[in-house]
Amino acid sequence: MAKGKAIKKKKRSSERKQYTMKLVLSDTCAVCKTPCARGMAYLERMRQPGAVGKGVPCILTRREVSGK
């Protein structure tokens, strides 16, 4: 083996951090104190007549999911 070369091990999929976010509706995005681009785009789409939406993941509600 050559000196000075570090071997980087890949993490298994079970060792990676996983996150979950809550789905929020347009009324939540409308009163948000820290608006994001995704939320504002969703809010604009929901303002159109006849728009149907199921929510958008909110980055402010991101939580780490424990694997074990």
PDB file of N, CA, C and O in Angstrom:
ATOM      1  N   MET A   1       0.834  -1.186   0.000  1.00  0.00           N
ATOM      2  CA  MET A   1       0.000   0.000   0.000  1.00  0.00           C
ATOM      3  C   MET A   1       0.874   1.242   0.000  1.00  0.00           C
ATOM      4  O   MET A   1       1.945   1.272   0.606  1.00  0.00           O
ATOM      5  N   ALA A   2       0.405   2.239  -0.675  1.00  0.00           N
ATOM      6  CA  ALA A   2       1.130   3.498  -0.744  1.00  0.00           C
ATOM      7  C   ALA A   2       0.905   4.280   0.542  1.00  0.00           C
ATOM      8  O   ALA A   2      -0.180   4.259   1.123  1.00  0.00           O
ATOM      9  N   LYS A   3       1.931   4.954   0.962  1.00  0.00           N
ATOM     10  CA  LYS A   3       1.816   5.749   2.185  1.00  0.00           C
ATOM     11  C   LYS A   3       1.077   7.045   1.893  1.00  0.00           C
ATOM     12  O   LYS A   3       1.165   7.595   0.796  1.00  0.00           O
ATOM     13  N   GLY A   4       0.350   7.521   2.889  1.00  0.00           N
ATOM     14  CA  GLY A   4      -0.297   8.811   2.778  1.00  0.00           C
ATOM     15  C   GLY A   4      -1.674   8.785   2.132  1.00  0.00           C
ATOM     16  O   GLY A   4      -2.310   9.834   2.027  1.00  0.00           O
ATOM     17  N   LYS A   5      -2.148   7.647   1.702  1.00  0.00           N
ATOM     18  CA  LYS A   5      -3.475   7.587   1.092  1.00  0.00           C
ATOM     19  C   LYS A   5      -4.473   7.076   2.130  1.00  0.00           C
ATOM     20  O   LYS A   5      -4.321   5.991   2.690  1.00  0.00           O
ATOM     21  N   ALA A   6      -5.474   7.877   2.361  1.00  0.00           N
ATOM     22  CA  ALA A   6      -6.515   7.492   3.314  1.00  0.00           C
ATOM     23  C   ALA A   6      -7.635   6.793   2.559  1.00  0.00           C
ATOM     24  O   ALA A   6      -8.021   7.198   1.463  1.00  0.00           O
ATOM     25  N   ILE A   7      -8.132   5.761   3.161  1.00  0.00           N
ATOM     26  CA  ILE A   7      -9.248   5.036   2.573  1.00  0.00           C
ATOM     27  C   ILE A   7     -10.512   5.494   3.276  1.00  0.00           C
ATOM     28  O   ILE A   7     -10.638   5.383   4.496  1.00  0.00           O
ATOM     29  N   LYS A   8     -11.451   6.013   2.486  1.00  0.00           N
ATOM     30  CA  LYS A   8     -12.694   6.522   3.047  1.00  0.00           C
ATOM     31  C   LYS A   8     -13.755   5.432   2.960  1.00  0.00           C
ATOM     32  O   LYS A   8     -14.058   4.926   1.880  1.00  0.00           O
ATOM     33  N   LYS A   9     -14.306   5.083   4.103  1.00  0.00           N
ATOM     34  CA  LYS A   9     -15.334   4.051   4.122  1.00  0.00           C
ATOM     35  C   LYS A   9     -16.691   4.676   3.842  1.00  0.00           C
ATOM     36  O   LYS A   9     -17.001   5.764   4.330  1.00  0.00           O
ATOM     37  N   LYS A  10     -17.493   3.980   3.055  1.00  0.00           N
ATOM     38  CA  LYS A  10     -18.834   4.454   2.761  1.00  0.00           C
ATOM     39  C   LYS A  10     -19.763   4.029   3.901  1.00  0.00           C
ATOM     40  O   LYS A  10     -19.641   2.936   4.453  1.00  0.00           O
ATOM     41  N   LYS A  11     -20.688   4.921   4.230  1.00  0.00           N
ATOM     42  CA  LYS A  11     -21.667   4.584   5.250  1.00  0.00           C
ATOM     43  C   LYS A  11     -22.748   3.706   4.647  1.00  0.00           C
ATOM     44  O   LYS A  11     -23.152   3.885   3.498  1.00  0.00           O
ATOM     45  N   ARG A  12     -23.198   2.773   5.428  1.00  0.00           N
ATOM     46  CA  ARG A  12     -24.324   1.960   4.999  1.00  0.00           C
ATOM     47  C   ARG A  12     -25.585   2.794   5.063  1.00  0.00           C
ATOM     48  O   ARG A  12     -25.645   3.795   5.777  1.00  0.00           O
ATOM     49  N   SER A  13     -26.583   2.381   4.318  1.00  0.00           N
ATOM     50  CA  SER A  13     -27.833   3.143   4.297  1.00  0.00           C
ATOM     51  C   SER A  13     -28.479   3.159   5.680  1.00  0.00           C
ATOM     52  O   SER A  13     -29.191   4.108   6.007  1.00  0.00           O
ATOM     53  N   SER A  14     -28.251   2.144   6.490  1.00  0.00           N
ATOM     54  CA  SER A  14     -28.836   2.105   7.823  1.00  0.00           C
ATOM     55  C   SER A  14     -28.111   3.041   8.789  1.00  0.00           C
ATOM     56  O   SER A  14     -28.650   3.363   9.848  1.00  0.00           O
ATOM     57  N   GLU A  15     -26.898   3.485   8.444  1.00  0.00           N
ATOM     58  CA  GLU A  15     -26.123   4.362   9.317  1.00  0.00           C
ATOM     59  C   GLU A  15     -26.315   5.839   8.989  1.00  0.00           C
ATOM     60  O   GLU A  15     -25.913   6.701   9.770  1.00  0.00           O
ATOM     61  N   ARG A  16     -26.925   6.142   7.839  1.00  0.00           N
ATOM     62  CA  ARG A  16     -27.126   7.530   7.451  1.00  0.00           C
ATOM     63  C   ARG A  16     -28.221   8.160   8.292  1.00  0.00           C
ATOM     64  O   ARG A  16     -29.145   7.484   8.744  1.00  0.00           O
ATOM     65  N   LYS A  17     -28.104   9.459   8.494  1.00  0.00           N
ATOM     66  CA  LYS A  17     -29.146  10.182   9.213  1.00  0.00           C
ATOM     67  C   LYS A  17     -30.359  10.322   8.302  1.00  0.00           C
ATOM     68  O   LYS A  17     -30.229  10.613   7.113  1.00  0.00           O
ATOM     69  N   GLN A  18     -31.536  10.113   8.875  1.00  0.00           N
ATOM     70  CA  GLN A  18     -32.768  10.287   8.132  1.00  0.00           C
ATOM     71  C   GLN A  18     -33.585  11.367   8.812  1.00  0.00           C
ATOM     72  O   GLN A  18     -33.594  11.474  10.039  1.00  0.00           O
ATOM     73  N   TYR A  19     -34.262  12.158   8.017  1.00  0.00           N
ATOM     74  CA  TYR A  19     -35.035  13.268   8.539  1.00  0.00           C
ATOM     75  C   TYR A  19     -36.479  13.152   8.091  1.00  0.00           C
ATOM     76  O   TYR A  19     -36.784  12.540   7.068  1.00  0.00           O
ATOM     77  N   THR A  20     -37.351  13.744   8.868  1.00  0.00           N
ATOM     78  CA  THR A  20     -38.753  13.822   8.513  1.00  0.00           C
ATOM     79  C   THR A  20     -39.210  15.259   8.703  1.00  0.00           C
ATOM     80  O   THR A  20     -38.713  15.967   9.579  1.00  0.00           O
ATOM     81  N   MET A  21     -40.165  15.689   7.873  1.00  0.00           N
ATOM     82  CA  MET A  21     -40.714  17.037   7.971  1.00  0.00           C
ATOM     83  C   MET A  21     -42.230  16.950   7.990  1.00  0.00           C
ATOM     84  O   MET A  21     -42.813  16.058   7.375  1.00  0.00           O
ATOM     85  N   LYS A  22     -42.858  17.861   8.685  1.00  0.00           N
ATOM     86  CA  LYS A  22     -44.304  17.902   8.724  1.00  0.00           C
ATOM     87  C   LYS A  22     -44.828  18.554   7.453  1.00  0.00           C
ATOM     88  O   LYS A  22     -44.202  19.458   6.899  1.00  0.00           O
ATOM     89  N   LEU A  23     -45.984  18.084   6.999  1.00  0.00           N
ATOM     90  CA  LEU A  23     -46.662  18.724   5.872  1.00  0.00           C
ATOM     91  C   LEU A  23     -47.511  19.853   6.421  1.00  0.00           C
ATOM     92  O   LEU A  23     -48.303  19.654   7.342  1.00  0.00           O
ATOM     93  N   VAL A  24     -47.347  21.034   5.856  1.00  0.00           N
ATOM     94  CA  VAL A  24     -48.130  22.188   6.295  1.00  0.00           C
ATOM     95  C   VAL A  24     -48.961  22.698   5.126  1.00  0.00           C
ATOM     96  O   VAL A  24     -48.589  22.542   3.963  1.00  0.00           O
ATOM     97  N   LEU A  25     -50.088  23.308   5.456  1.00  0.00           N
ATOM     98  CA  LEU A  25     -50.988  23.844   4.445  1.00  0.00           C
ATOM     99  C   LEU A  25     -50.690  25.314   4.196  1.00  0.00           C
ATOM    100  O   LEU A  25     -49.853  25.911   4.872  1.00  0.00           O
ATOM    101  N   SER A  26     -51.376  25.887   3.229  1.00  0.00           N
ATOM    102  CA  SER A  26     -51.096  27.257   2.815  1.00  0.00           C
ATOM    103  C   SER A  26     -51.389  28.273   3.922  1.00  0.00           C
ATOM    104  O   SER A  26     -50.733  29.313   3.981  1.00  0.00           O
ATOM    105  N   ASP A  27     -52.357  27.996   4.797  1.00  0.00           N
ATOM    106  CA  ASP A  27     -52.639  28.942   5.878  1.00  0.00           C
ATOM    107  C   ASP A  27     -51.477  29.038   6.854  1.00  0.00           C
ATOM    108  O   ASP A  27     -51.242  30.097   7.436  1.00  0.00           O
ATOM    109  N   THR A  28     -50.752  27.949   7.039  1.00  0.00           N
ATOM    110  CA  THR A  28     -49.570  27.963   7.896  1.00  0.00           C
ATOM    111  C   THR A  28     -48.450  28.755   7.238  1.00  0.00           C
ATOM    112  O   THR A  28     -47.748  29.514   7.906  1.00  0.00           O
ATOM    113  N   CYS A  29     -48.281  28.582   5.934  1.00  0.00           N
ATOM    114  CA  CYS A  29     -47.246  29.320   5.200  1.00  0.00           C
ATOM    115  C   CYS A  29     -47.543  30.819   5.191  1.00  0.00           C
ATOM    116  O   CYS A  29     -46.622  31.636   5.189  1.00  0.00           O
ATOM    117  N   ALA A  30     -48.823  31.180   5.186  1.00  0.00           N
ATOM    118  CA  ALA A  30     -49.208  32.590   5.130  1.00  0.00           C
ATOM    119  C   ALA A  30     -48.801  33.344   6.392  1.00  0.00           C
ATOM    120  O   ALA A  30     -48.497  34.534   6.318  1.00  0.00           O
ATOM    121  N   VAL A  31     -48.788  32.685   7.544  1.00  0.00           N
ATOM    122  CA  VAL A  31     -48.471  33.364   8.807  1.00  0.00           C
ATOM    123  C   VAL A  31     -47.072  33.026   9.321  1.00  0.00           C
ATOM    124  O   VAL A  31     -46.720  33.395  10.441  1.00  0.00           O
ATOM    125  N   CYS A  32     -46.282  32.336   8.520  1.00  0.00           N
ATOM    126  CA  CYS A  32     -44.937  31.926   8.933  1.00  0.00           C
ATOM    127  C   CYS A  32     -44.040  33.147   9.140  1.00  0.00           C
ATOM    128  O   CYS A  32     -44.058  34.083   8.341  1.00  0.00           O
ATOM    129  N   LYS A  33     -43.257  33.125  10.220  1.00  0.00           N
ATOM    130  CA  LYS A  33     -42.356  34.241  10.525  1.00  0.00           C
ATOM    131  C   LYS A  33     -41.086  34.195   9.682  1.00  0.00           C
ATOM    132  O   LYS A  33     -40.451  35.226   9.462  1.00  0.00           O
ATOM    133  N   THR A  34     -40.707  32.998   9.205  1.00  0.00           N
ATOM    134  CA  THR A  34     -39.519  32.851   8.368  1.00  0.00           C
ATOM    135  C   THR A  34     -39.916  32.158   7.069  1.00  0.00           C
ATOM    136  O   THR A  34     -39.694  30.955   6.924  1.00  0.00           O
ATOM    137  N   PRO A  35     -40.498  32.890   6.122  1.00  0.00           N
ATOM    138  CA  PRO A  35     -40.997  32.263   4.896  1.00  0.00           C
ATOM    139  C   PRO A  35     -39.858  31.719   4.027  1.00  0.00           C
ATOM    140  O   PRO A  35     -38.786  32.316   3.920  1.00  0.00           O
ATOM    141  N   CYS A  36     -40.131  30.568   3.414  1.00  0.00           N
ATOM    142  CA  CYS A  36     -39.155  29.960   2.512  1.00  0.00           C
ATOM    143  C   CYS A  36     -39.703  29.997   1.086  1.00  0.00           C
ATOM    144  O   CYS A  36     -40.893  30.237   0.882  1.00  0.00           O
ATOM    145  N   ALA A  37     -38.851  29.764   0.119  1.00  0.00           N
ATOM    146  CA  ALA A  37     -39.250  29.819  -1.283  1.00  0.00           C
ATOM    147  C   ALA A  37     -40.279  28.741  -1.614  1.00  0.00           C
ATOM    148  O   ALA A  37     -41.232  28.993  -2.351  1.00  0.00           O
ATOM    149  N   ARG A  38     -40.088  27.551  -1.074  1.00  0.00           N
ATOM    150  CA  ARG A  38     -41.017  26.459  -1.344  1.00  0.00           C
ATOM    151  C   ARG A  38     -42.409  26.783  -0.805  1.00  0.00           C
ATOM    152  O   ARG A  38     -43.411  26.547  -1.480  1.00  0.00           O
ATOM    153  N   GLY A  39     -42.465  27.320   0.404  1.00  0.00           N
ATOM    154  CA  GLY A  39     -43.744  27.680   1.012  1.00  0.00           C
ATOM    155  C   GLY A  39     -44.442  28.817   0.293  1.00  0.00           C
ATOM    156  O   GLY A  39     -45.662  28.792   0.129  1.00  0.00           O
ATOM    157  N   MET A  40     -43.686  29.809  -0.137  1.00  0.00           N
ATOM    158  CA  MET A  40     -44.288  30.942  -0.834  1.00  0.00           C
ATOM    159  C   MET A  40     -44.811  30.539  -2.212  1.00  0.00           C
ATOM    160  O   MET A  40     -45.843  31.041  -2.656  1.00  0.00           O
ATOM    161  N   ALA A  41     -44.103  29.636  -2.887  1.00  0.00           N
ATOM    162  CA  ALA A  41     -44.573  29.152  -4.185  1.00  0.00           C
ATOM    163  C   ALA A  41     -45.864  28.349  -4.007  1.00  0.00           C
ATOM    164  O   ALA A  41     -46.786  28.462  -4.815  1.00  0.00           O
ATOM    165  N   TYR A  42     -45.923  27.546  -2.954  1.00  0.00           N
ATOM    166  CA  TYR A  42     -47.135  26.767  -2.661  1.00  0.00           C
ATOM    167  C   TYR A  42     -48.291  27.699  -2.324  1.00  0.00           C
ATOM    168  O   TYR A  42     -49.417  27.476  -2.770  1.00  0.00           O
ATOM    169  N   LEU A  43     -48.027  28.723  -1.555  1.00  0.00           N
ATOM    170  CA  LEU A  43     -49.054  29.694  -1.180  1.00  0.00           C
ATOM    171  C   LEU A  43     -49.633  30.373  -2.416  1.00  0.00           C
ATOM    172  O   LEU A  43     -50.847  30.553  -2.510  1.00  0.00           O
ATOM    173  N   GLU A  44     -48.779  30.750  -3.364  1.00  0.00           N
ATOM    174  CA  GLU A  44     -49.243  31.375  -4.601  1.00  0.00           C
ATOM    175  C   GLU A  44     -50.090  30.410  -5.429  1.00  0.00           C
ATOM    176  O   GLU A  44     -51.101  30.814  -6.004  1.00  0.00           O
ATOM    177  N   ARG A  45     -49.687  29.141  -5.496  1.00  0.00           N
ATOM    178  CA  ARG A  45     -50.473  28.161  -6.252  1.00  0.00           C
ATOM    179  C   ARG A  45     -51.846  27.961  -5.628  1.00  0.00           C
ATOM    180  O   ARG A  45     -52.833  27.786  -6.343  1.00  0.00           O
ATOM    181  N   MET A  46     -51.918  27.985  -4.305  1.00  0.00           N
ATOM    182  CA  MET A  46     -53.189  27.758  -3.625  1.00  0.00           C
ATOM    183  C   MET A  46     -54.119  28.965  -3.697  1.00  0.00           C
ATOM    184  O   MET A  46     -55.313  28.835  -3.430  1.00  0.00           O
ATOM    185  N   ARG A  47     -53.604  30.113  -4.047  1.00  0.00           N
ATOM    186  CA  ARG A  47     -54.443  31.310  -4.197  1.00  0.00           C
ATOM    187  C   ARG A  47     -55.231  31.310  -5.498  1.00  0.00           C
ATOM    188  O   ARG A  47     -56.165  32.096  -5.656  1.00  0.00           O
ATOM    189  N   GLN A  48     -54.866  30.438  -6.428  1.00  0.00           N
ATOM    190  CA  GLN A  48     -55.578  30.352  -7.704  1.00  0.00           C
ATOM    191  C   GLN A  48     -56.945  29.706  -7.481  1.00  0.00           C
ATOM    192  O   GLN A  48     -57.058  28.786  -6.671  1.00  0.00           O
ATOM    193  N   PRO A  49     -57.985  30.167  -8.180  1.00  0.00           N
ATOM    194  CA  PRO A  49     -59.313  29.569  -8.034  1.00  0.00           C
ATOM    195  C   PRO A  49     -59.313  28.094  -8.442  1.00  0.00           C
ATOM    196  O   PRO A  49     -58.786  27.736  -9.496  1.00  0.00           O
ATOM    197  N   GLY A  50     -59.899  27.251  -7.611  1.00  0.00           N
ATOM    198  CA  GLY A  50     -60.006  25.827  -7.901  1.00  0.00           C
ATOM    199  C   GLY A  50     -58.771  25.016  -7.578  1.00  0.00           C
ATOM    200  O   GLY A  50     -58.708  23.837  -7.927  1.00  0.00           O
ATOM    201  N   ALA A  51     -57.787  25.609  -6.924  1.00  0.00           N
ATOM    202  CA  ALA A  51     -56.552  24.899  -6.605  1.00  0.00           C
ATOM    203  C   ALA A  51     -56.802  23.873  -5.496  1.00  0.00           C
ATOM    204  O   ALA A  51     -57.520  24.142  -4.533  1.00  0.00           O
ATOM    205  N   VAL A  52     -56.204  22.710  -5.651  1.00  0.00           N
ATOM    206  CA  VAL A  52     -56.302  21.657  -4.651  1.00  0.00           C
ATOM    207  C   VAL A  52     -54.890  21.301  -4.236  1.00  0.00           C
ATOM    208  O   VAL A  52     -54.042  21.017  -5.083  1.00  0.00           O
ATOM    209  N   GLY A  53     -54.632  21.314  -2.942  1.00  0.00           N
ATOM    210  CA  GLY A  53     -53.298  21.006  -2.459  1.00  0.00           C
ATOM    211  C   GLY A  53     -53.349  20.090  -1.264  1.00  0.00           C
ATOM    212  O   GLY A  53     -54.335  20.053  -0.528  1.00  0.00           O
ATOM    213  N   LYS A  54     -52.270  19.347  -1.077  1.00  0.00           N
ATOM    214  CA  LYS A  54     -52.173  18.414   0.040  1.00  0.00           C
ATOM    215  C   LYS A  54     -51.113  18.832   1.036  1.00  0.00           C
ATOM    216  O   LYS A  54     -50.816  18.094   1.975  1.00  0.00           O
ATOM    217  N   GLY A  55     -50.543  19.998   0.845  1.00  0.00           N
ATOM    218  CA  GLY A  55     -49.520  20.484   1.755  1.00  0.00           C
ATOM    219  C   GLY A  55     -48.140  20.456   1.138  1.00  0.00           C
ATOM    220  O   GLY A  55     -47.934  19.932   0.043  1.00  0.00           O
ATOM    221  N   VAL A  56     -47.202  21.029   1.864  1.00  0.00           N
ATOM    222  CA  VAL A  56     -45.816  21.093   1.424  1.00  0.00           C
ATOM    223  C   VAL A  56     -44.929  20.801   2.635  1.00  0.00           C
ATOM    224  O   VAL A  56     -45.245  21.254   3.736  1.00  0.00           O
ATOM    225  N   PRO A  57     -43.819  20.051   2.469  1.00  0.00           N
ATOM    226  CA  PRO A  57     -42.939  19.781   3.605  1.00  0.00           C
ATOM    227  C   PRO A  57     -42.291  21.067   4.104  1.00  0.00           C
ATOM    228  O   PRO A  57     -41.741  21.837   3.317  1.00  0.00           O
ATOM    229  N   CYS A  58     -42.355  21.293   5.399  1.00  0.00           N
ATOM    230  CA  CYS A  58     -41.808  22.503   5.996  1.00  0.00           C
ATOM    231  C   CYS A  58     -40.428  22.223   6.566  1.00  0.00           C
ATOM    232  O   CYS A  58     -40.279  21.362   7.433  1.00  0.00           O
ATOM    233  N   ILE A  59     -39.423  22.938   6.091  1.00  0.00           N
ATOM    234  CA  ILE A  59     -38.040  22.736   6.520  1.00  0.00           C
ATOM    235  C   ILE A  59     -37.849  23.125   7.987  1.00  0.00           C
ATOM    236  O   ILE A  59     -36.921  22.642   8.636  1.00  0.00           O
ATOM    237  N   LEU A  60     -38.707  23.982   8.509  1.00  0.00           N
ATOM    238  CA  LEU A  60     -38.595  24.406   9.905  1.00  0.00           C
ATOM    239  C   LEU A  60     -39.032  23.314  10.879  1.00  0.00           C
ATOM    240  O   LEU A  60     -38.736  23.402  12.070  1.00  0.00           O
ATOM    241  N   THR A  61     -39.723  22.297  10.397  1.00  0.00           N
ATOM    242  CA  THR A  61     -40.185  21.211  11.267  1.00  0.00           C
ATOM    243  C   THR A  61     -39.350  19.958  11.061  1.00  0.00           C
ATOM    244  O   THR A  61     -39.798  18.864  11.407  1.00  0.00           O
ATOM    245  N   ARG A  62     -38.159  20.084  10.510  1.00  0.00           N
ATOM    246  CA  ARG A  62     -37.300  18.927  10.242  1.00  0.00           C
ATOM    247  C   ARG A  62     -36.818  18.313  11.551  1.00  0.00           C
ATOM    248  O   ARG A  62     -36.306  19.002  12.434  1.00  0.00           O
ATOM    249  N   ARG A  63     -36.994  17.010  11.650  1.00  0.00           N
ATOM    250  CA  ARG A  63     -36.563  16.252  12.825  1.00  0.00           C
ATOM    251  C   ARG A  63     -35.798  15.027  12.378  1.00  0.00           C
ATOM    252  O   ARG A  63     -36.096  14.446  11.334  1.00  0.00           O
ATOM    253  N   GLU A  64     -34.806  14.633  13.170  1.00  0.00           N
ATOM    254  CA  GLU A  64     -34.038  13.444  12.872  1.00  0.00           C
ATOM    255  C   GLU A  64     -34.811  12.221  13.346  1.00  0.00           C
ATOM    256  O   GLU A  64     -35.335  12.197  14.460  1.00  0.00           O
ATOM    257  N   VAL A  65     -34.876  11.208  12.489  1.00  0.00           N
ATOM    258  CA  VAL A  65     -35.557   9.976  12.828  1.00  0.00           C
ATOM    259  C   VAL A  65     -34.536   9.026  13.414  1.00  0.00           C
ATOM    260  O   VAL A  65     -33.495   8.772  12.807  1.00  0.00           O
ATOM    261  N   SER A  66     -34.828   8.501  14.591  1.00  0.00           N
ATOM    262  CA  SER A  66     -33.895   7.558  15.202  1.00  0.00           C
ATOM    263  C   SER A  66     -34.049   6.207  14.537  1.00  0.00           C
ATOM    264  O   SER A  66     -35.166   5.714  14.381  1.00  0.00           O
ATOM    265  N   GLY A  67     -32.960   5.614  14.150  1.00  0.00           N
ATOM    266  CA  GLY A  67     -32.955   4.359  13.425  1.00  0.00           C
ATOM    267  C   GLY A  67     -33.141   3.138  14.310  1.00  0.00           C
ATOM    268  O   GLY A  67     -33.532   2.081  13.816  1.00  0.00           O
ATOM    269  N   LYS A  68     -32.876   3.253  15.591  1.00  0.00           N
ATOM    270  CA  LYS A  68     -32.979   2.094  16.473  1.00  0.00           C
ATOM    271  C   LYS A  68     -34.048   2.260  17.489  1.00  0.00           C
ATOM    272  O   LYS A  68     -34.262   1.369  18.310  1.00  0.00           O
TER     273      LYS A  68
END
